[in-house]
């Protein structure tokens, strides 16, 4: 019944007879039982870093009302991940409302027969486990809707949505925002030479190397087959060019191990500054800058802003016309 082989259940009641009746039922469920006699230690348990797998709270607990205890637990806990069952002989309007709101999961009478109580608790635990599994599935679906399945980076739609929010923020803060759009040179050639599987691995390696150079609040997404977009809050055009030069040197200068060999990739970079404009407009500028960089040749960096362009530092580059021996060099 329980995912955790040794869960801990909280049993909070001032009534010795109730404790004596309920504790064997909880132990029979395969759980360790923590018994407390008042509201204060119950609150400590409910808000602990490792809270109970199930909490049974007697509404007669001294120290504070059950409503206050539940409110305090909700205020101090980061998020409830366990069911709460009240022990009460009468289901009042207040408890009915708490059930509807999902603050508590069930109300059981103190005079419950042992077999009936165990069935109720098992049903509560089973329902709660399924609800958590559903939450995990929902979170996974939401994440999948925002990420590129191959690299795990943000997809085009997600990164554009984030850019609209980030543009609003930098406008309020009167700070800068730059985009770097880069595209791997001659990637279609590598795809023809190596096949889809090895090229997918190359894209993942590029994504991983690039991520390591970014700050925690920078945003990186894959917006095309071999095209990546970075959003850099607080970054000037000059600093964006410097970062592109660093990417050219640190991401692409090192050989990529793939298909039992090693290859050298290069990329072109287009840079555009937000200047408070719509991200769609800025992305269009970055795309135009990238086209200009491609026209200039492999490993080129072009910025639409009035700042020094990147120093040309071309390296030996193998194009489709360079012959067939492209591996292990």
N, C-alpha and C positions, 0 to 999 in steps of 0.2 A: 504494500500500500504506500510506503514512504520511499522517496528517492534517497534520502539520507539514512544510512543504516543506524545511526545513533542520534536522532533528533532530540531536541530539548523542548518540552512543553512547560508552559507557565501555568500554575494553578494558584490563583489568588483568592483567598477567602478567609474570614475570621472564624468560621464555623468548624470546629473539630470534627463533628459528625459528617459534615459535607466532605471535608478533606479525606476522611477515612473511607468514604464511599467512592469518591471520584478518583483518588490516586491509583488504585489498582487497575481501573479501566484504562487510564493513560499509560501505565506501565505495560499493560497487555498489548498496547499498540506498538510496542517496541521502542518506547521513548524514555529518556531520562526526565524526571519530573522535578521542577523547581517550585517549591512551595513558599509563598509569601503571605503575610497576614494583614497587610495594610496597603494603602494606595501608593505611598512614597516608594517602597522597594519595587512595587509593580511597575511604576513609571520608569525606574532605573533599568529594569529588565526590558521593557518595551522599546526603549531608546538606546540600548546597548549596541556597540558595533556588530555584535553577533546576536541578534534578537532571537526569541523563541520561534520554533516552527509552528506553534499553535499557542494561543493565549486564551485561558478561561478566566473570566473576571466576574467575581461575585458582586452584584450591585450593592451589597451591604458592606463593602470594604470601608473601613474607617480612614480618615485622613483627608479625603476630598470626595466630592460626588463623582459618580461614574462618568457623567457628562464632562466634568472638568478633567478627569483623568484621560479620557479619550481625546479631548481638545489639546491637552498638554502633550500627549504622545504624538499627535499629528504635527504640532508646532516644532517639536524638537527632533523628530525623526526625519531623515532625508527622503524616505519613501517606504511605505509599509509593504513588506513582502511576505506577510504571514497572516493567516486568518485569526479573527478575534470573535470569540463566542461569549456571550453574557450568560450568567446564571441568574435567572430571575423567575419567580413564580407567576408573574403577570407581565404580558407584553403590552407595555404602555404605548401611548401615541408617540412619545419621544423615541422609544426603541424601534417602533415601526418605521419612523422617519429615518433613523440611523441605518436600518436595514436597506431601505430604499436608496439611500445615498451611498451605500457601499462602505460605510464607516465600520460597521460590524457585519459579521457573516451569518450569525444565527443567535437565537435565544433559546436556552434549554431550561426546563424547570429543575429546581434543586431536588425534587422528589422523583426524578426520572429513574425508571428501572434501568439496571446496568446494561442489559442487552440493547435497549432502545437508545441509551446514551451513546454506546459505542457505534451504533449504526449512524447516528446523527453526526458524530465527530468524523467518522470515515467519509461520509458524504461531503462534509465541509472541506476536508483536506483534498478529496478528489476533485471537487469543483474548483478549488483555489489553484491546484496544480494545473488543471486544464486552462484556467484563465491566464496563468503565467506563461504557459506554452503558447497560447494565442497571442499574448503580448510580444513574445520573442519573434513569432512569425510576422507580426505586423511591423516590428522594428526592422526585421530583415528585408521585408518587402519595400519599406520606405527607403532603406539604404540602397537597395538594388536599383530603385528608381532614380537615384542621384549619382550612382557611380558607374564607371566603365567596368564591365565585367572582366576584361582582360587584365588591366593594370591596377584596378582598385582606386584610381584617381576619380575626381569628379568628371561627369560627362558634360557635354556642351550646354545642355539645358540647365543643369544645376549650377555650373560656374557662372553662367549669365545671370541667373537669378541672384546669386551671391554678389555679383558685381553691382547690380542695381542697389542692393542694401549698402554695400561698401561705398558706393559713390555718394549716397545720401549722407553717410557718416563723415566722409572726408570733407564734404561741403560744409557740414555743421562745424567740424573741427578746423576748417580752413587749412587742411594739410594736403599733401600731394598723393597721387596714385598713378602708378605706371603699369602698363601691360607689356609683357614680352611674349611674342608668338614665335615659336621656332618649328622648323620642319626639317626632317632628316633628308639629307641629299641622296638622290638616286635610290630611294628605298624600294621602288618598283623593281630595280635591277637586282637588289639583294633578294627580294621575294622570288624572282624568277630563278635565281641561282640556288637558293637554299630551301625554298618551300615555305609554306605558311607557318608550320610549327616552330622552326628555328627563328623565323622573323617575329613571331609573337613573343618568343623569349627575349629577343633583342629589345623590343618595345618595353617589356617589363624591366629589363636592366636599365634602360634609359630613364624610365620613370623613377626607379629606385635611386639611381645616382643623383638625379636632379633633386629629388625630395630631400636628400641629405644636405644640400647646400642652402635650403630655404629656411627662413625663420618660422616660428610656430604659427604666426598669424598670416603668413603668405598663403596664397591659394594656387593650387596647381591642378589643371585638368587636361584631359585628352579630348581634343575637339575635332579630330580627324583621324584618318588611318595612321599617319605618322606625324601628326601635328599636335603640338602641346601649347597650352596657354597658361601664363603665370600672371597673377594679379598681385601687385606689390604695394601695399598701403605704406604711406610715409616715405616712399622712394622717389627721388628726383630722376629726371631723365639721365643726368650724368651718372648717377649711381646704378641706374638700370643698364646703361651701356657697360659699366664695369662688371656688373653681374653677368651679362651676356658673354663678356670676354672670359670670365671665370668659368662659365658653363662650357664654353668652347674648349678651354684648356683642361678642365678637370673631369668633365663628363665624357667628352668625345676624344681626348687625346690618348686615353688608355684603351688598349685593345679590348674587344668584347669576346668572351669565350662562348662559342656556339657551334653546334654540329661537329664536335670533336676538333675544332680548330679555333682560330682567332681572327677577327676582322677589325678593320678600322672604319668607324663611321664618322661622318661630319654632318654639320647642320648649318642652316642659315637662320638669322634672327631678325625679326622686325619689332621695333619698339615704338610705343605711342604713349603720350601722357594724357591723363583724364581731363584736366583743366575744368572739372565740374560738368563735363558733357555727358550725354547718355552713353552707357557702356556699348550700345550698338554702334554708335558713331566712332567711339574710340577703337573698338575692335576692327571696324572698317579701315581706320588709319593704320592699325597694326598689320592688317592684311596687305595694305598697299606698301608699307615699309618692308614687309617680308618679300613681296614681289620684287622690289628694288634690290634687296639683298641677293635674291636668287639671280637677278640679271647681272649682278656684279661678280658672281661666281661662288663656288663652294666655300663655306666657312665665313661668309660675309655677314656683317652686322650693319643694319641701317635703322636710324631713328628719325622720326618725323619732327622731332623737337629741335630747337636751335641750341644744340650742344655739340661738342666735338664728337665726330664719328669715331667708331672703334678703329684702332690701328689695324691695318691689314696684316694678318699673320697666316697666310695660306700655308698649308702643309701638302705633302704629296697626296694626291687624291686620285683614286681609281674610278673612272667613269665606265659606262658600258662599253666604251671603245678601247678600254685599256687592256683587253685580253681576258682570258678565261681563268687564269690562276690568281684568284682573289683571296684565298684563305691563307692563314698562317704567315702573315707578313707584318 
